[in-house]
Amino acid sequence: MDDSAFVFETENIKGNEADYSRPALITGHISHREVYPNTTEISIEIPFYDRVSQKQTSTIYDDAFAFSFVPYAPRTISMPPYIDHLVLCPGDSIHVVLDFADLAKVVYPGKGAENNEKLNDFFVRYYLKDWPGFSEWELDSEGEPSLRKYEHADAFMKAIKQKREFHLARLDEFIEEERPSKALIALCSKEIEADYYSALIQGLLGYKNVQKEDVSAFFRIKDAEPLFSEDCMSGNLFELSSNISTWLFSSLDRKEVLRLANDYPARIHFLEKATKNDMLRQMLLTHFYNQLLEANEVERFEEYFASFNENVTYPLLKLSTRDRYVLKKAWQENPRTLSNAILNADKPRDGQALTIKENEGLKLLRSVIAQEDGKVLYVTIGATWCPAVRQEQPFQQSLAADEKGKPLRVVNFWLDDGADDLESIALGIENYHLTDAQRAGLDPILHLGRGIPFYIMIDKNGVIVDFGEHLRPSIPETKEKIEAYLGE
């Protein structure tokens, strides 16, 4: 990199580089592959503050696959849909044996095998992750779904504390019966506690939004701070720190929230002062900067980078963000490469003689792009049952009306079949109802399961130039981006 390049400073990273930089190796073998002969790839998901790039994929070759990545600390990942929880430490070498004739049968020979066998036993037999929410669906006396809400925040607190005590008692049983390692006990304890605090925050904020009452006395950030340490990294700590960030801003009045939304240095300072726990402070800052990267705001990330570079020293956070930045920077400079990878994910790569089943979701997206050359395409993926989708519909209609006569196509991909009566089906807006196969095809590519509405912006050359939740039509920057691509 030349002197003008944007460089991450890594001299201030904590820890012994020889330890935290040791890669973990995952190898695997598949038996009875003839049961699913069209499955040509296996993926792992690595929890972090992003949406799409947290996945690694390995081609299955001679019924075998392999992954290598740097965990930086004991941490949890997953291999969907086969394994929900894998624990990896720096330097681990784990072999996974999958049986396509019995997907529930997973064997873990190799270093780290005992931890993984016991971790999965913990989730299957001891901890089922069931937590009460402020409002949730349950079956009534006649077996019909009914929405139950707690009358008061006190009642919700009583219910969720009882559930926490139950899960901790089950953890004690797990320790007594299975005799896990100290590292695994710490990891399982963090799983329960992090889920508890996330469910607590989400439930309290749901109560606040409905009842308009102050709930600040029911959760204190310092209660959750002990979870944030460098001994191990449970994947749900990323979700918890994100929820804590939401909680912090929910405690402010609307005027202050709007000020911080537009004053990034003030927002960074607010997060820096929010906690005395060094790890949580670093995670709050990392979450903020990864929000910029998720929204593809690379220049803004660079503009306000100094605080991150100086204050984030934990290698898992700093180096993972660096890798995320490098990917986004490269995509910004040459979006066609990533666009081709997304749009042709179901096609064999160069030199591969694989028979891959065509992805129905990508097939639809490619066909919609191909219908008209020389137009910008703005795609919304949503469903009629989603309040956020319905909230954005008037803005989508205004956008289509404002840009009428310009080379712009506004398109809806509906995930349900109940959209025919909506006002959004209007002149200038194309509508497609996705089949189950089409949705299943797009889900793993774009991670739709994590939230809708989801947006894709495609330029006049058929290249995906932006995508994510941040491209809402109600945000002025979205219209500015569209007009910039219309002018090219």
Rosetta blueprint (number, residue, H / E / L):
1 M L
2 D L
3 D L
4 S L
5 A L
6 F L
7 V L
8 F L
9 E L
10 T L
11 E L
12 N L
13 I L
14 K L
15 G L
16 N L
17 E H
18 A H
19 D H
20 Y H
21 S L
22 R L
23 P L
24 A E
25 L E
26 I E
27 T E
28 G E
29 H E
30 I E
31 S E
32 H L
33 R H
34 E H
35 V H
36 Y L
37 P L
38 N L
39 T L
40 T L
41 E E
42 I E
43 S E
44 I E
45 E E
46 I L
47 P L
48 F L
49 Y L
50 D L
51 R L
52 V L
53 S L
54 Q L
55 K E
56 Q E
57 T E
58 S E
59 T E
60 I L
61 Y E
62 D L
63 D L
64 A E
65 F E
66 A E
67 F E
68 S E
69 F E
70 V L
71 P L
72 Y L
73 A L
74 P L
75 R E
76 T E
77 I E
78 S E
79 M E
80 P L
81 P L
82 Y L
83 I E
84 D E
85 H E
86 L E
87 V E
88 L E
89 C L
90 P L
91 G L
92 D L
93 S E
94 I E
95 H E
96 V E
97 V E
98 L E
99 D E
100 F L
101 A L
102 D L
103 L L
104 A L
105 K L
106 V E
107 V E
108 Y L
109 P L
110 G E
111 K L
112 G L
113 A H
114 E H
115 N H
116 N H
117 E H
118 K H
119 L H
120 N H
121 D H
122 F H
123 F H
124 V H
125 R H
126 Y H
127 Y L
128 L L
129 K L
130 D L
131 W L
132 P L
133 G L
134 F L
135 S E
136 E E
137 W E
138 E E
139 L E
140 D L
141 S L
142 E L
143 G L
144 E L
145 P E
146 S E
147 L E
148 R E
149 K E
150 Y L
151 E L
152 H L
153 A H
154 D H
155 A H
156 F H
157 M H
158 K H
159 A H
160 I H
161 K H
162 Q H
163 K H
164 R H
165 E H
166 F H
167 H H
168 L H
169 A H
170 R H
171 L H
172 D H
173 E H
174 F H
175 I H
176 E H
177 E H
178 E H
179 R L
180 P L
181 S L
182 K H
183 A H
184 L H
185 I H
186 A H
187 L H
188 C H
189 S H
190 K H
191 E H
192 I H
193 E H
194 A H
195 D H
196 Y H
197 Y H
198 S H
199 A H
200 L H
201 I H
202 Q H
203 G H
204 L H
205 L H
206 G H
207 Y H
208 K H
209 N H
210 V H
211 Q H
212 K L
213 E L
214 D L
215 V L
216 S H
217 A H
218 F H
219 F L
220 R L
221 I H
222 K H
223 D H
224 A H
225 E H
226 P H
227 L H
228 F L
229 S L
230 E L
231 D L
232 C L
233 M E
234 S L
235 G L
236 N H
237 L H
238 F H
239 E H
240 L H
241 S H
242 S H
243 N H
244 I H
245 S H
246 T H
247 W H
248 L H
249 F H
250 S H
251 S L
252 L L
253 D L
254 R H
255 K H
256 E H
257 V H
258 L H
259 R H
260 L H
261 A H
262 N H
263 D L
264 Y H
265 P H
266 A H
267 R H
268 I H
269 H H
270 F H
271 L H
272 E H
273 K L
274 A L
275 T L
276 K L
277 N L
278 D H
279 M H
280 L H
281 R H
282 Q H
283 M H
284 L H
285 L H
286 T H
287 H H
288 F H
289 Y H
290 N H
291 Q H
292 L H
293 L H
294 E H
295 A L
296 N L
297 E L
298 V H
299 E H
300 R H
301 F H
302 E H
303 E H
304 Y L
305 F L
306 A H
307 S H
308 F H
309 N H
310 E H
311 N H
312 V L
313 T L
314 Y L
315 P H
316 L H
317 L H
318 K H
319 L H
320 S H
321 T H
322 R H
323 D H
324 R H
325 Y H
326 V H
327 L H
328 K H
329 K H
330 A H
331 W H
332 Q H
333 E H
334 N L
335 P H
336 R H
337 T H
338 L H
339 S H
340 N H
341 A H
342 I H
343 L H
344 N L
345 A L
346 D L
347 K L
348 P L
349 R L
350 D L
351 G L
352 Q L
353 A L
354 L L
355 T L
356 I L
357 K L
358 E L
359 N L
360 E H
361 G H
362 L H
363 K H
364 L H
365 L H
366 R H
367 S H
368 V H
369 I H
370 A H
371 Q L
372 E L
373 D L
374 G L
375 K L
376 V E
377 L E
378 Y E
379 V E
380 T E
381 I E
382 G E
383 A L
384 T L
385 W L
386 C L
387 P H
388 A H
389 V H
390 R H
391 Q H
392 E H
393 Q H
394 P H
395 F H
396 Q H
397 Q H
398 S H
399 L H
400 A H
401 A H
402 D H
403 E L
404 K L
405 G L
406 K L
407 P L
408 L E
409 R E
410 V E
411 V E
412 N E
413 F E
414 W E
415 L L
416 D L
417 D L
418 G L
419 A L
420 D L
421 D L
422 L L
423 E L
424 S L
425 I L
426 A L
427 L L
428 G L
429 I E
430 E E
431 N E
432 Y E
433 H E
434 L L
435 T L
436 D H
437 A H
438 Q H
439 R H
440 A H
441 G H
442 L H
443 D H
444 P H
445 I H
446 L H
447 H L
448 L H
449 G H
450 R H
451 G L
452 I L
453 P L
454 F E
455 Y E
456 I E
457 M E
458 I E
459 D L
460 K L
461 N L
462 G L
463 V L
464 I E
465 V E
466 D E
467 F E
468 G E
469 E L
470 H L
471 L L
472 R L
473 P L
474 S L
475 I L
476 P H
477 E H
478 T H
479 K H
480 E H
481 K H
482 I H
483 E H
484 A H
485 Y H
486 L H
487 G H
488 E L
